[in-house]
Amino acid sequence: MFRSRSKDEQAATAKVTADQPQQPRDPQAPKGRPTPKRSDAQSQRRSRAHTPTNRKEASKAQREARRTDLARQREAMASGDERYLPVRDKGPVRRFARDFVDSRWCVAEFFLPMAVVILVLTMVRVPQIQNIALLLWLVIIVLIVLDSVGIWFRLGKQLTARFPNESQKGVKAYAVMRTLQMRRLRLPKPQVKRGERP
């Protein structure tokens, strides 16, 4: 990188410079390219003027670009627009997994409300009610595990049937994690109604 150029390279550059004429180009001679349109020249000038000249302006422009990207992603999360979704949610396989989960009732989506109820019951100073609360914890956890296992295997079969050539890495875990969220809080927003098969 920092070594001196070889004799062959020096000879080649000397030959190129020798071939070029020493006199300036005649102003009346054609320049070898068409004159750009005024609108093109102005847009090029504007783009050159908007390029940041120092680090502060460059970081500000980068922050603005990141902010617009995030706003676009938020809109896509609400509308389900595939173009602007994050990489984690993109693709037909992930969309099918979301629709598969959103089209059915899941036990796990009721975990948070049930947890609040059980927490209130455990605070009551009556031993029978506290025992019922502990039993409810056990029942809820067992039901969530059984439901998640069922979704895991049913979704696996559907994915193998519908998308045999697509990568399915992490899709089942993605779907099971989606079941843990309450339906109205899920992002991207559900695009199918309950009972409507994807």
Secondary structure, 3 states (H helix, E strand, C coil): CCCCCCHHHHHHHHHHHHHCCCCCCCCCCCCCCCCCCHHHHHHHHHHHHHCCCCHHHHHHHHHHHHHHHHHHHHHHHHHCCHHHCCHHHCCHHHHHHHHHHHCCCCCHHHHHHHHHHHHHHHHCCCHHHHHHHHHHHHHHHHHHHHHHHHHHHHHHHHHHHHCCCCCCCCHHHHHHHHHCCCHHHCCCCCCCCCCCCC
